[in-house]
């Protein structure tokens, strides 16, 4: 396994409910903090990606309304589960749990921001 893949493995993943952040400590000692609202708004599931695309390009003069699921979306976390050795699934308080957040994408998101 190359060193780039090793550093993308977490040693600890937890939710800081007070700060409303996902906290990941990586094998290389780096600590990442992700606002839960940002993760929820950028859910990786196909349905959420499709909705974001629809909202990003409304027709001129079109009023954009959120559907029931989007209107009641919450950034509160019920639980986090590992998905293989490559990511996590977040179950949000409203039951939404379709997106898989890969460790590679999370680490890259931290390095970009």
C-alpha positions as CSV (number, residue, x, y, z in Angstrom):
1,X,0.0,0.0,0.0
2,X,1.4,3.4,-0.9
3,X,1.9,6.2,1.6
4,X,-0.8,8.3,0.0
5,X,-3.5,5.6,0.7
6,X,-2.2,5.1,4.2
7,X,-2.6,8.7,5.2
8,X,-6.2,8.6,3.9
9,X,-7.1,6.1,6.6
10,X,-8.5,7.6,9.8
11,X,-7.5,6.5,13.3
12,X,-10.5,8.2,14.8
13,X,-13.8,9.5,13.5
14,X,-16.3,11.2,15.7
15,X,-19.0,13.9,15.8
16,X,-18.5,17.0,17.8
17,X,-22.1,17.8,18.5
18,X,-21.4,21.0,20.3
19,X,-19.3,22.4,17.3
20,X,-21.6,20.6,14.8
21,X,-18.7,19.1,13.0
22,X,-17.4,15.7,11.9
23,X,-13.8,15.3,13.2
24,X,-11.4,12.9,11.6
25,X,-7.9,12.2,12.9
26,X,-5.8,10.7,10.1
27,X,-2.9,8.2,10.4
28,X,-0.4,10.8,9.5
29,X,-1.5,12.9,12.6
30,X,-3.5,15.5,10.6
31,X,-6.9,16.5,12.1
32,X,-9.8,17.5,9.9
33,X,-13.0,19.2,10.9
34,X,-16.0,19.2,8.6
35,X,-19.1,21.3,9.3
36,X,-22.1,18.9,9.4
37,X,-24.3,21.3,7.4
38,X,-21.7,21.4,4.6
39,X,-21.6,17.6,4.5
40,X,-25.4,17.4,4.4
41,X,-25.8,20.0,1.7
42,X,-23.2,18.1,-0.3
43,X,-24.6,14.6,0.2
44,X,-23.0,12.2,-2.2
45,X,-26.0,10.1,-3.0
46,X,-27.4,10.2,-6.5
47,X,-30.7,11.7,-5.5
48,X,-29.1,14.6,-3.7
49,X,-26.7,15.2,-6.5
50,X,-29.6,15.3,-9.0
51,X,-31.6,17.7,-6.8
52,X,-28.5,20.1,-6.6
53,X,-28.2,20.1,-10.3
54,X,-31.9,20.9,-10.8
55,X,-31.7,23.8,-8.3
56,X,-28.5,25.1,-9.8
57,X,-30.1,25.7,-13.2
58,X,-33.7,26.8,-12.8
59,X,-35.5,28.1,-15.9
60,X,-35.5,31.9,-16.1
61,X,-38.4,33.3,-13.9
62,X,-38.9,29.8,-12.3
63,X,-39.6,29.8,-8.6
64,X,-37.6,27.0,-6.9
65,X,-39.4,25.2,-4.2
66,X,-37.9,22.5,-2.0
67,X,-39.8,19.2,-1.9
68,X,-40.8,17.7,1.5
69,X,-37.5,15.8,2.0
70,X,-35.3,18.8,1.2
71,X,-37.4,21.1,3.3
72,X,-37.1,18.9,6.4
73,X,-33.4,17.9,5.9
74,X,-31.3,18.2,9.0
75,X,-27.6,18.3,9.7
76,X,-28.0,16.5,13.0
77,X,-26.2,13.1,13.0
78,X,-27.9,9.9,14.3
79,X,-24.9,7.6,13.7
80,X,-21.8,7.0,11.5
81,X,-21.0,3.6,10.1
82,X,-17.9,2.4,8.3
83,X,-18.2,1.3,4.7
84,X,-15.5,-1.1,4.0
85,X,-12.1,0.4,4.5
86,X,-12.7,3.3,2.2
87,X,-15.4,5.5,3.7
88,X,-18.3,6.2,6.1
89,X,-22.1,6.4,5.9
90,X,-23.7,9.1,7.9
91,X,-27.3,8.5,9.1
92,X,-28.8,11.9,9.6
93,X,-31.5,12.5,12.2
94,X,-34.2,12.6,9.6
95,X,-33.3,9.1,8.5
96,X,-31.4,10.0,5.3
97,X,-28.4,7.6,4.9
98,X,-27.8,7.0,1.2
99,X,-24.5,8.9,0.7
100,X,-21.1,7.4,1.2
101,X,-18.4,9.8,2.1
102,X,-15.1,8.3,1.0
103,X,-11.9,8.9,3.0
104,X,-10.2,10.0,-0.2
105,X,-12.8,12.6,-1.0
106,X,-12.9,13.9,2.7
107,X,-9.1,14.3,2.8
108,X,-9.1,16.1,-0.5
109,X,-11.9,18.3,0.6
110,X,-9.8,19.3,3.7
111,X,-6.7,19.9,1.6
112,X,-8.6,22.2,-0.8
113,X,-10.2,24.3,1.8
